[in-house]
Amino acid sequence: MDPVIIVIIVVVVLLIIAALVVLLMRGRANERKQVQARDHRQEAQRLAAQAESAQAAAEEKAAAARRERAEAELRATEAQRDAQSGVAEAERQRAEAQRLEQKAAKLDPNSRDRDDDSALRRNDNGAGTSSYDDRPADREDGPYADRRDDDTTPRRDDSPVREDPRSTDRRDEPGATRYNP
């Protein structure tokens, strides 16, 4: 046999082996690609399901927020309506009281003199101030209620004002203090 023929046979065999190896490698590569594609499809389906679930939850949350806002607006409207009706009722009662007061004054003009002390205790807007000394009603009985700078305001309990025993030796000095135990 001729060496050229042997070389040609060896080259042909090597080419056949190389072709088989390439085909095997392509098959494995295609198989890997198919596995990856299948994995990607499964992941895509899982993510799509999660996205749908998250979207449904978000839509439900938004709907709940809209319902709560509508309920809050309804409650606020109802509270405002109740407040307005309360104000209207108070105005009606005040007008009725004024009407009855006027009717009573017509029937008995002297009754106003008897009721002056209780009727004048509150001013027109009912803010809790006294016509007695223009101090807030809630402070009349406070710790400084009887400490006044002027002696022209009568004391409520009509008790005499006594001198502070600590200032008895300084009576001639200006600013001698008085107290009521």
Contacts in CASP RR format, 6 or more apart in sequence:
PFRMAT RR
TARGET T0000
AUTHOR 0000-0000-0000
METHOD contacts of the structure
MODEL  1
MDPVIIVIIVVVVLLIIAALVVLLMRGRANERKQVQARDHRQEAQRLAAQ
AESAQAAAEEKAAAARRERAEAELRATEAQRDAQSGVAEAERQRAEAQRL
EQKAAKLDPNSRDRDDDSALRRNDNGAGTSSYDDRPADREDGPYADRRDD
DTTPRRDDSPVREDPRSTDRRDEPGATRYNP
104 111 0 8 1.000
105 111 0 8 1.000
105 112 0 8 1.000
112 119 0 8 1.000
120 131 0 8 1.000
121 130 0 8 1.000
121 131 0 8 1.000
121 132 0 8 1.000
121 137 0 8 1.000
122 128 0 8 1.000
122 129 0 8 1.000
122 130 0 8 1.000
122 131 0 8 1.000
122 137 0 8 1.000
123 129 0 8 1.000
123 131 0 8 1.000
128 136 0 8 1.000
128 137 0 8 1.000
128 138 0 8 1.000
129 135 0 8 1.000
129 136 0 8 1.000
129 137 0 8 1.000
130 137 0 8 1.000
130 140 0 8 1.000
133 140 0 8 1.000
133 153 0 8 1.000
139 145 0 8 1.000
140 156 0 8 1.000
145 156 0 8 1.000
146 155 0 8 1.000
146 180 0 8 1.000
151 161 0 8 1.000
155 161 0 8 1.000
155 180 0 8 1.000
159 180 0 8 1.000
161 178 0 8 1.000
161 180 0 8 1.000
162 178 0 8 1.000
162 179 0 8 1.000
162 180 0 8 1.000
162 181 0 8 1.000
163 171 0 8 1.000
163 176 0 8 1.000
163 178 0 8 1.000
163 179 0 8 1.000
164 176 0 8 1.000
164 177 0 8 1.000
164 178 0 8 1.000
164 179 0 8 1.000
167 176 0 8 1.000
167 177 0 8 1.000
170 176 0 8 1.000
END
